[in-house]
Amino acid sequence: MTTFITRLDSTGTGPRIAVKDVIDVRGVPTTAGCRAVEKSAVPAALDAACLAGIRAAGARIVGKTNLHELALLPIGTNPWFGTPVNPLDPALIPGGSSSGSAVAVATGEADIALGTDTGGSVRVPAACCGIAGLKTTYGRIPVGGVWPLAPSLDTVGPMAPSVSGLIDGMALLEPGFAVDPMSAARIGRLPTSADPAVEAAIDAALAAAGVDVVLLDWHGLEEGMTHFAATFFTEAAATDGALVKANPEGVGADVHAALGLVDMFAAGLDPARARAWRAALLALFDAVDLLALPTLPGLPPRLDQLGPDSMLPIIAELTRHIAPFNVAGLPCLSLPVPLAGSRVPAGLQLVGPPSGEERLLPVAARIEAAVATLAAPV
């Protein structure tokens, strides 16, 4: 059982919901995918706050899903509970940290899954497994009862086979949620150094949808990654460092190695510079409604590429288009789009202004419908 850590009774007629095992479900221990946590975990006395709408709607929580240990890394492997199998290609990583949530949706074991996204943990596995995933605006969905990682970045969001499932997921997380019928008019295309084939796939999807695309001359992703890394590693070490130190045999080697990087990045922790960078990013929305760029710069890496020496470069590659938007607290989604010559799709990332989910989702639905008419890749 690599997709789920805990299976739950799925009888009933409501939508099937899979919940990442950092989110408390009443009566079920929360393991955070970590042996050290599992050993002392007791059944949660209460549901996490984000589950209130799911319970009220009569949805079925079918289980708690596997993840990259402590939700720390974007790869999706797990030494204790096994690695969820990427249904597009078992040789590829499933993406993390919400790997089990993505696989549960991609294999049809759940209609909607909940993940968390601190630096890409919804969008990376969504892109790797060919599904849709939404990172919500920071602070919009309550995180009480959710295992923390980097508290100034942590968010909860839905994952689903399609955009309509993301909309349904948002309505469960935030009862009363409804999309804005006045969908966004102008899409700002951010320049990146992604694989040219991936860039072409993004442009083809936007062209098929007939949206008004504005090419933007903004090159702030690299600086955003500096601010993200400093914040993320500093806060993650404060959150999980004592647990890891006290349980050296109950935490995986990759987690030990990742938390050992805090000194490398802490020097970049400059709140004033981060605020200035965020202001420059937000200013883009004075000219456009949404931003578009690839979710991942290339195809997901293979499992056999993972190793101690490759870990940091792979993490950096997986998150360089994604994690900066966590620093800004913006809503983002990843949507699969056809990639020429590949049965693994590319991921199109759309980014909205704060609390822009209502306008972000209809545009994604429009693109999704348009790419369905494109020729299947050979």
Secondary structure as UniProt FT lines:
FT   STRAND          4..7
FT   STRAND          16..20
FT   TURN            21..22
FT   STRAND          25..26
FT   STRAND          28..29
FT   TURN            32..33
FT   HELIX           35..40
FT   STRAND          43..44
FT   HELIX           49..51
FT   HELIX           52..56
FT   TURN            57..58
FT   STRAND          60..65
FT   HELIX           69..71
FT   TURN            79..81
FT   TURN            90..91
FT   HELIX           99..106
FT   TURN            107..108
FT   STRAND          112..116
FT   TURN            121..122
FT   HELIX           123..129
FT   STRAND          132..135
FT   TURN            138..140
FT   TURN            144..145
FT   TURN            151..153
FT   STRAND          156..160
FT   HELIX           163..173
FT   TURN            175..176
FT   STRAND          186..189
FT   HELIX           196..209
FT   STRAND          212..215
FT   HELIX           221..246
FT   HELIX           248..250
FT   HELIX           253..259
FT   TURN            260..261
FT   HELIX           262..266
FT   TURN            267..268
FT   HELIX           271..283
FT   HELIX           284..286
FT   STRAND          290..294
FT   HELIX           303..305
FT   TURN            308..310
FT   HELIX           311..319
FT   TURN            320..323
FT   HELIX           324..328
FT   STRAND          332..337
FT   TURN            340..341
FT   STRAND          346..351
FT   TURN            354..355
FT   HELIX           357..371
FT   TURN            372..373
//
